[in-house]
Amino acid sequence: MLEIVGDDAVHRVEGLPGESAPVGLTLALGRLRTLGVSGLRVALPAPGHPLGLSGPPDFNARALDAEEAVICHGAALGLVPEVYEAGPDGDVHVEVVWHVLPVREAPPADVPSLGEAERELAEALRDATEVLSRLDVAGSGPVAEAAIEAYRARAERGREVLAPGYPPRAVRVLELAQRVGLLVSLAYENGHGGAVSSAEMGARAEALRPVERVARRAQVAAYNAYVEERERGVR
């Protein structure tokens, strides 16, 4: 959902209770509300890390394939996206089919509190910067300079991503998580940097993997903060 929801995408929801055929996203959200859904949680799972998922195995497997899912709060349902490109050459558009599946009503896996996420991110940012410097990923030269400029532009575009009403801490955590995530992306995308052997490239991946995991955990905590506060009766 974080990458595929855009102005040009066409969304349909399939398997919605009470509907015999796929329906549009607006109608689907209204139907979910009548089924008792009062909020939506984001899950960003990756192999070996079922972040935000609660089961059952079939749902988890499909969410892992998509690397994202949405879990309903108030009804034992989840949605997994499937992305297609459709249309003739020169007029191709993106279509997203959200498959509705049953989920287990249980706490989502490995989602930290906002406070925990913020503390983890401060350390992860230091780690990411250290890895980048050690591997000379952000070294001199036109390729490195272009990568850094692209990083800055992406960070600026992603600044306003939470709807009004989210707690300020969630906004702060998400901005920092995106900054860490983009630094990790820069390390992976900008060639080999100072890592010139397969062993050194493996060491870079090993060093960045926990940093990337922290950034993903923090993103989920930030996106789900509004629902978490409602659950606790803060709102």
The 8 nearest C-alpha neighbors of each residue, nearest first, counted from 0:
[[1, 3, 2, 4, 67, 68, 80, 69],
 [0, 2, 3, 4, 67, 41, 43, 5],
 [3, 1, 0, 4, 5, 67, 66, 82],
 [2, 4, 0, 5, 1, 8, 95, 82],
 [5, 3, 0, 2, 1, 8, 6, 7],
 [6, 4, 8, 7, 3, 2, 9, 93],
 [5, 7, 8, 4, 9, 3, 93, 10],
 [8, 6, 5, 9, 93, 92, 4, 94],
 [7, 9, 93, 5, 94, 6, 10, 4],
 [10, 8, 94, 95, 93, 7, 11, 92],
 [11, 9, 95, 24, 94, 96, 23, 8],
 [10, 12, 23, 96, 22, 24, 21, 97],
 [11, 13, 97, 21, 22, 96, 98, 23],
 [14, 12, 21, 98, 15, 97, 99, 11],
 [15, 13, 99, 98, 16, 12, 21, 18],
 [14, 16, 18, 13, 99, 17, 12, 27],
 [17, 15, 18, 14, 19, 30, 99, 34],
 [16, 18, 15, 19, 30, 14, 20, 34],
 [19, 17, 15, 16, 20, 14, 21, 22],
 [20, 18, 17, 21, 14, 15, 16, 13],
 [19, 21, 18, 22, 13, 14, 15, 12],
 [22, 20, 13, 12, 11, 14, 23, 19],
 [23, 21, 12, 11, 27, 20, 26, 24],
 [24, 22, 11, 26, 25, 27, 12, 10],
 [23, 25, 27, 26, 11, 10, 28, 12],
 [24, 26, 28, 27, 23, 29, 22, 30],
 [27, 25, 29, 28, 23, 24, 30, 22],
 [28, 26, 24, 30, 29, 25, 23, 31],
 [27, 29, 31, 25, 30, 26, 24, 32],
 [28, 30, 32, 26, 27, 31, 25, 33],
 [31, 29, 27, 33, 32, 28, 26, 34],
 [32, 30, 34, 28, 33, 29, 36, 27],
 [31, 33, 36, 29, 35, 34, 30, 28],
 [32, 34, 30, 35, 31, 29, 36, 28],
 [35, 33, 31, 32, 36, 30, 74, 73],
 [34, 36, 32, 73, 33, 74, 37, 31],
 [35, 37, 73, 32, 72, 31, 74, 38],
 [38, 36, 73, 72, 35, 32, 39, 71],
 [39, 37, 72, 36, 226, 71, 40, 73],
 [40, 38, 71, 70, 72, 69, 41, 226],
 [39, 41, 70, 223, 69, 71, 42, 38],
 [40, 42, 69, 219, 68, 70, 223, 222],
 [41, 43, 51, 68, 67, 50, 69, 44],
 [44, 42, 67, 50, 66, 51, 41, 68],
 [45, 43, 49, 50, 66, 63, 48, 67],
 [44, 46, 48, 66, 63, 47, 49, 43],
 [47, 45, 48, 63, 44, 49, 66, 64],
 [46, 48, 45, 49, 44, 50, 63, 212],
 [47, 49, 45, 46, 50, 44, 109, 212],
 [50, 48, 44, 52, 45, 51, 108, 47],
 [49, 51, 44, 108, 48, 43, 109, 52],
 [50, 52, 42, 107, 108, 110, 49, 43],
 [53, 51, 107, 108, 49, 50, 54, 42],
 [52, 54, 107, 105, 103, 108, 106, 55],
 [55, 53, 103, 56, 59, 102, 52, 58],
 [54, 56, 58, 57, 103, 102, 59, 53],
 [57, 55, 59, 54, 58, 60, 61, 53],
 [58, 56, 60, 59, 55, 61, 54, 62],
 [57, 59, 61, 60, 56, 55, 62, 54],
 [58, 60, 56, 62, 57, 61, 54, 63],
 [61, 59, 63, 57, 58, 62, 56, 64],
 [62, 60, 64, 58, 63, 59, 65, 57],
 [61, 63, 59, 65, 64, 60, 68, 67],
 [62, 64, 66, 60, 65, 61, 44, 45],
 [63, 65, 61, 62, 66, 60, 67, 45],
 [64, 66, 62, 67, 63, 61, 80, 81],
 [67, 65, 63, 44, 64, 62, 43, 45],
 [68, 66, 43, 65, 42, 62, 44, 0],
 [69, 67, 79, 42, 62, 78, 41, 70],
 [68, 70, 41, 78, 40, 77, 42, 39],
 [71, 69, 77, 40, 39, 41, 76, 78],
 [72, 70, 39, 76, 77, 74, 36, 38],
 [71, 73, 38, 36, 39, 74, 37, 70],
 [72, 74, 36, 35, 37, 71, 75, 38],
 [73, 75, 36, 76, 72, 71, 35, 34],
 [76, 74, 102, 101, 104, 103, 71, 73],
 [77, 75, 101, 102, 71, 74, 100, 70],
 [76, 78, 70, 100, 69, 99, 71, 102],
 [79, 77, 99, 69, 98, 97, 68, 100],
 [78, 80, 68, 98, 97, 62, 69, 99],
 [81, 79, 97, 96, 98, 95, 82, 78],
 [80, 82, 96, 95, 97, 79, 83, 65],
 [83, 81, 95, 94, 80, 96, 93, 84],
 [84, 82, 94, 93, 95, 85, 81, 96],
 [83, 85, 93, 92, 94, 91, 82, 86],
 [86, 84, 91, 92, 93, 83, 94, 87],
 [85, 87, 91, 90, 92, 88, 84, 89],
 [88, 86, 90, 91, 89, 85, 92, 84],
 [89, 87, 90, 91, 86, 85, 92, 84],
 [88, 90, 91, 87, 86, 92, 85, 84],
 [91, 89, 87, 88, 86, 92, 85, 84],
 [90, 92, 86, 85, 87, 89, 88, 84],
 [93, 91, 85, 84, 86, 90, 94, 8],
 [92, 94, 84, 8, 83, 9, 85, 95],
 [93, 95, 9, 83, 8, 82, 10, 84],
 [94, 96, 82, 10, 81, 9, 83, 11],
 [95, 97, 11, 81, 12, 80, 10, 98],
 [98, 96, 80, 12, 79, 78, 13, 11],
 [97, 99, 13, 79, 78, 14, 12, 96],
 [100, 98, 78, 14, 77, 15, 13, 97],
 [99, 101, 77, 76, 78, 98, 102, 58],
 [100, 102, 76, 75, 77, 103, 99, 58],
 [103, 101, 76, 75, 54, 55, 77, 104],
 [102, 104, 54, 55, 105, 53, 75, 101],
 [103, 105, 75, 102, 53, 106, 74, 54],
 [104, 106, 53, 103, 107, 54, 102, 108],
 [107, 105, 53, 108, 104, 52, 51, 110],
 [108, 106, 51, 53, 52, 105, 110, 109],
 [107, 109, 51, 50, 52, 110, 53, 49],
 [108, 110, 50, 111, 51, 107, 216, 49],
 [109, 111, 108, 51, 220, 216, 107, 50],
 [112, 110, 115, 116, 220, 109, 113, 216],
 [111, 113, 115, 114, 116, 220, 110, 224],
 [112, 114, 116, 115, 220, 117, 111, 221],
 [113, 115, 117, 112, 116, 118, 111, 168],
 [116, 114, 112, 118, 117, 113, 111, 119],
 [117, 115, 217, 113, 119, 114, 118, 111],
 [116, 118, 120, 114, 115, 119, 172, 113],
 [117, 119, 115, 121, 120, 116, 114, 122],
 [120, 118, 116, 122, 117, 121, 123, 115],
 [121, 119, 123, 117, 122, 118, 124, 116],
 [122, 120, 124, 118, 123, 119, 117, 125],
 [121, 123, 125, 120, 124, 119, 126, 118],
 [124, 122, 120, 126, 210, 125, 121, 127],
 [125, 123, 127, 121, 126, 122, 179, 120],
 [124, 126, 122, 128, 123, 127, 129, 121],
 [125, 127, 123, 129, 124, 128, 130, 122],
 [128, 126, 124, 130, 129, 125, 123, 131],
 [129, 127, 131, 125, 130, 126, 124, 132],
 [128, 130, 126, 132, 127, 131, 133, 125],
 [131, 129, 133, 127, 132, 128, 134, 126],
 [132, 130, 128, 136, 134, 129, 133, 135],
 [131, 133, 135, 129, 130, 134, 128, 136],
 [132, 134, 130, 135, 131, 129, 193, 136],
 [133, 135, 193, 131, 136, 132, 192, 194],
 [134, 136, 193, 138, 132, 192, 137, 133],
 [137, 135, 192, 131, 134, 138, 186, 193],
 [136, 138, 135, 143, 131, 132, 139, 147],
 [139, 137, 135, 136, 143, 140, 192, 132],
 [138, 140, 143, 144, 137, 141, 142, 135],
 [139, 141, 143, 142, 144, 138, 145, 137],
 [140, 142, 144, 143, 145, 139, 146, 138],
 [143, 141, 145, 144, 140, 146, 189, 139],
 [142, 144, 146, 145, 141, 140, 137, 138],
 [143, 145, 141, 147, 146, 142, 140, 148],
 [146, 144, 148, 142, 143, 147, 141, 149],
 [147, 145, 143, 149, 144, 148, 150, 142],
 [146, 148, 150, 144, 149, 145, 143, 151],
 [147, 149, 151, 145, 150, 146, 144, 152],
 [150, 148, 146, 152, 147, 151, 153, 145],
 [151, 149, 147, 153, 148, 152, 154, 146],
 [150, 152, 148, 154, 149, 153, 155, 147],
 [151, 153, 149, 155, 154, 150, 148, 156],
 [154, 152, 156, 150, 155, 151, 149, 157],
 [153, 155, 151, 157, 152, 156, 150, 158],
 [154, 156, 152, 158, 153, 157, 151, 159],
 [157, 155, 153, 154, 158, 152, 159, 151],
 [158, 156, 154, 155, 159, 153, 160, 177],
 [157, 159, 155, 156, 160, 174, 154, 177],
 [160, 158, 157, 161, 156, 162, 170, 174],
 [159, 161, 158, 157, 162, 170, 173, 174],
 [162, 160, 159, 163, 170, 165, 222, 169],
 [161, 163, 164, 165, 160, 159, 170, 222],
 [164, 162, 165, 161, 166, 160, 167, 170],
 [165, 163, 162, 166, 225, 161, 167, 234],
 [164, 166, 225, 163, 167, 162, 169, 161],
 [165, 167, 168, 169, 164, 170, 225, 224],
 [168, 166, 170, 169, 171, 165, 172, 164],
 [167, 169, 171, 166, 170, 172, 113, 221],
 [168, 170, 221, 172, 167, 171, 166, 173],
 [171, 169, 167, 173, 168, 172, 174, 161],
 [170, 172, 168, 174, 169, 173, 167, 175],
 [173, 171, 169, 175, 174, 170, 117, 176],
 [172, 174, 176, 170, 175, 218, 171, 221],
 [175, 173, 177, 171, 176, 172, 170, 178],
 [174, 176, 178, 172, 177, 173, 179, 171],
 [177, 175, 214, 173, 179, 178, 174, 217],
 [178, 176, 180, 174, 175, 179, 181, 173],
 [177, 179, 175, 181, 176, 180, 174, 182],
 [178, 180, 182, 176, 177, 181, 124, 214],
 [181, 179, 177, 183, 182, 178, 214, 176],
 [180, 182, 184, 178, 183, 179, 177, 185],
 [183, 181, 185, 179, 184, 180, 178, 186],
 [182, 184, 186, 180, 181, 185, 179, 187],
 [185, 183, 181, 187, 186, 182, 188, 180],
 [184, 186, 182, 188, 183, 187, 189, 181],
 [185, 187, 183, 184, 188, 189, 136, 182],
 [188, 186, 184, 185, 189, 183, 190, 191],
 [187, 189, 185, 186, 190, 184, 146, 191],
 [190, 188, 185, 186, 187, 191, 136, 146],
 [189, 191, 192, 188, 187, 136, 186, 142],
 [190, 192, 194, 193, 195, 189, 200, 136],
 [193, 191, 136, 135, 194, 190, 134, 189],
 [192, 194, 134, 135, 195, 191, 136, 133],
 [195, 193, 199, 191, 200, 192, 196, 134],
 [194, 196, 193, 191, 199, 197, 200, 192],
 [195, 197, 199, 198, 194, 200, 201, 191],
 [196, 198, 200, 199, 201, 195, 194, 202],
 [197, 199, 201, 196, 200, 202, 194, 195],
 [198, 200, 202, 194, 196, 201, 197, 203],
 [201, 199, 197, 203, 194, 202, 198, 196],
 [202, 200, 198, 204, 199, 203, 197, 205],
 [201, 203, 199, 205, 200, 204, 206, 198],
 [202, 204, 200, 206, 201, 205, 207, 199],
 [205, 203, 201, 207, 206, 202, 208, 200],
 [204, 206, 202, 203, 208, 207, 201, 209],
 [207, 205, 203, 204, 208, 202, 209, 130],
 [206, 208, 210, 204, 205, 209, 211, 203],
 [207, 209, 211, 205, 210, 206, 204, 212],
 [210, 208, 212, 211, 207, 213, 206, 205],
 [211, 209, 207, 213, 123, 212, 208, 214],
 [210, 212, 214, 208, 209, 213, 207, 180],
 [213, 211, 209, 215, 210, 214, 216, 208],
 [212, 214, 216, 210, 211, 215, 217, 209],
 [215, 213, 176, 211, 217, 212, 216, 180],
 [214, 216, 218, 212, 217, 213, 211, 219],
 [217, 215, 213, 219, 214, 218, 110, 212],
 [216, 218, 116, 220, 214, 215, 219, 176],
 [219, 217, 215, 221, 220, 173, 216, 176],
 [218, 220, 222, 216, 217, 221, 223, 41],
 [221, 219, 217, 223, 218, 222, 113, 224],
 [220, 222, 169, 218, 224, 219, 223, 173],
 [223, 221, 219, 224, 220, 218, 41, 40],
 [224, 222, 40, 220, 221, 226, 225, 219],
 [225, 223, 227, 221, 226, 222, 220, 228],
 [224, 226, 228, 227, 223, 165, 229, 222],
 [227, 225, 229, 228, 224, 223, 38, 230],
 [228, 226, 224, 230, 229, 225, 223, 231],
 [229, 227, 231, 233, 225, 230, 226, 224],
 [230, 228, 232, 226, 234, 231, 227, 233],
 [231, 229, 227, 228, 232, 226, 233, 234],
 [230, 232, 228, 229, 233, 227, 234, 226],
 [233, 231, 229, 230, 234, 228, 227, 226],
 [232, 234, 228, 231, 229, 230, 227, 225],
 [233, 229, 232, 228, 231, 230, 225, 226]]
